[in-house]
Amino acid sequence: MRRFSTYVAGVAVGLMGTMAQAADDVTLQLKWVTQAQFAGYYVALDKGFYEEEGLDVTIKPGGPDIAPTQVLAGGGADVAVEWMPAALAAREKGLAMVNIAQPFKSSGMMLTCRKDAGITSTDDFKGKTLGVWFFGNEFPFLSWMSKLDLPTDGGEDGVTVLKQGFNVDPLLQKQAACVSTMTYNEYWQVIDAGLTPEDLMVFKYEDQGVATLEDGLYVLEENLADPAFEDKMVRFVRASMKGWKYAEENADEAAEIVLDNDSSGAQTEEHQKRMMGEVAKLTSGSNGALDEADYDRTVQSLLSGGSDPVITKEPTGAWTHAITDKALN
């Protein structure tokens, strides 16, 4: 009897130890496919930073038919990577998304134009066709056109908007004078296709004063009311930022980690290493905490949409420092 009791007690202790060590599940929805744009999260996973925080993190790649806001709304993820314009637009429509951290300090969005299409300045946009990404990515563009007082419904005094796929074919095939590009991705696709920097006129949103925040971490407001969920997010953000800082300092290694996690096999080592070098410029200067001045600039840009602004009123409760205050201290 004593031997049996000792055995049962030992099993019970073992089970308690296992339960105490059980990691908390977190699902992260990315804005796009597996690439160096999200290197910090893959580095945190690969280096065990999430494991050190007691987290079992699943990273779900995005794609052309995946909207992070919809995944979050449907309960398919605990936290999502999204651009602030899309998040604030969704919030105004009733989906209470909250920014809990902002790994990207700067915007990488650009409009890349062919000089042989007659583009040398923003004054030359009139009467031209411009390629624009949609699914939430069009909001910064629309704010910019409003600032330039350029209608987006075509005509000689406005611009014709071409709903751009996630490639640069319209520019290469001269279907559009300009297309949307990111400093770390599509711009280099244009270069790799044979055009040179001298062939192009590039307009960075940062330089035009209409840059909005990209690649923030968002959760649903209702979930933050749960102390257990908040604690998971504190640990998640802490580990993620550790991953981002490691990626900045070890760009080539970070790119290799991304490639190891790319099940599609579509990415190349050269492109991912180049991308990581450019992405590091955008995360540099951020410790993860949202800069209120950057937030205010984004909001004002989205409000200045003329008769059709992206958002119609100042948001409330759209961000919090509660997570980063605990994660970074």
Buried (B, 14 or more C-beta within 10 A) or exposed (E): EEEEEEEEEEEEEEEEEEEEEEEBEBBBBBBBBBBBBBBBBBBBBBBEBBBEBBBEBEBBBBBEEBBBBBBBBEEBBBBBBBBBBBBBBBBBEEBBBBBBBBBBBBBBBBBBBBBEBEBEEBEBBBBBBBBBBEBBBBBBBBBBBBBBEBBBEEEEEBBBBBEBEBEBBBBBEEEBBBBBBBBBBBBBBBBEEEBEEEEBBBBBBBEBEBBBBBBBBBBBBEBBEEEEBBBBBBBBBBBBBBBBBBBBEBBEBBBBBBBEBBEEEEBEEEBBBBBBBBBBBBBEEBBBBBBEEBBEBBBEBBBBBEEEBBBEEEBEEBBBBBBBEBBBE
